[in-house]
Amino acid sequence: MDAAKLDTFRRQLLRQRETLFREAAAVEADLQEIVDDRESEFEEAAQEERTARFLTRLDDRSKAELQEIDAALRRIADGGYGTCTRCRQPIPLRRLAALPATSHCRRCAEEVERGLPVQSVPGRPA
């Protein structure tokens, strides 16, 4: 992959990373507001608890996405970006454009989701 494309993906990943940090700060502020309002009526407190659980799950997804972005940035720095970490084949540019943090080609991503081990991929290097 040429340097210009790599730089485009790097900038896109950095923008996504910054957006996640801003969202995490907003989630933290929302959670703090919920904690501050804990002395409300029982029904309102139950709604706030559901909201807090939702925000925590959202935060967990954000953390996972942040880890994927950081791993992609490391692959760019190490020269491995754009290569599937499972089968070592090139990841199509269209897939990278849609999912710049992806570490797998479409086929391997589907197999990972189904729980297939690396050894179950005949004819492809591990």
N, C-alpha and C positions, 0 to 999 in steps of 0.2 A: 504494500500500500504506500502511496507516495506521501511525502511530508505534509503537503497541503491538506489532504484528506484527514490525516492523523490529527493535524492541528484543529481542523473543523470539529472532529469528534471530541477532542480534548476540551475545546471551548464549550461545546454542548454539554458535556459531562460536568464541567465546572459550574455552568449555569444551573443545571439540575441540582447539583450539590448545594448551591447557595439557596435555591428555592426550598429545599428540604430543611435547611437550617432556619430559614424564616418561618416555615410552617411549624417546626419544632418549638420555636420561641412562642408562637401564637398558642400552641397546645399547652405549653407550660403556663402561660398567662391565664388561659381558660381554666386549667386545673386549679391554679391558685385562687381564682375568683370563686370556684366551687367550694374550696376549703374555707374561704372567708365567709361564705354565705351559709355555712352548715347549720346555723341556728334557725332555719326556716321550718315551716310546718312539715309534718311527716310525708304527705303526698309530694310536696315540692322536693323534699330531700330524696325521695325515691327516684324522681325524675333526674335529679342532679347526679345521683349515683350511677344511673344508666348512662348518662352523658359522660361521666368520668371514665367508665369502663370502655365506652366507645373511643374516647380520646386516647386512652392507653393503648388499645389495639391499633389505632391509627399510628401512634407513636412507634409501636413495635414494627409495623410495616415500613415506616419511614427509616428506622434504624437499619432494617434489612436492605432497603433500597440504597441507603447511604453506603453500606458495606459493599454492595455490588458496584456502585460508582467508584469508590476508592480502589477496588480491585481492578476495575477497567483502567483507571488512571495509572495504576502500577504496571499493567500490561502494556500500556502505551509507552511508559518510561523504559520498560525492559525489552521492548521490541516484539512482544507477543500478541499485541492487540490485533484483532481481526482473524485470529486463528482459534478454532474450537478447542477448548481445554480438554475435551473428552476424546475426540477422534483425530485432532491435530490437522483437520482440513480447514481451508479458508472459509470464513463466514461471509456469505454474500453481502455486498454493500447495502442492498435494499433492507436486509435484516438489521444491519448495524445502524442504518439511518432511522429505522423505526424503534429499535431497542439498543441504543448506543452502549449500555452497560452489560449487554449480554455476553456470556462467556461460552455459549454453545451455539452450534448451528441448529437449524430448526429440527432436524431429525434427532440429534442427540438430546435437545431440550425435551422433545416428546418422550423419548426413551427414559430420560431421567425422571420425568413426571410420572411415568408408569412404574418406576422403581427398578428398571432393568440395570443390572450391573455392567460395568465396562466390558467384562469378558464375554458378555452375550452378544457382542457386535462382531459377527464373523467377517473376516476380510478387511477389517479396519484396524489400524494400530491403536493401542490403548493410550 
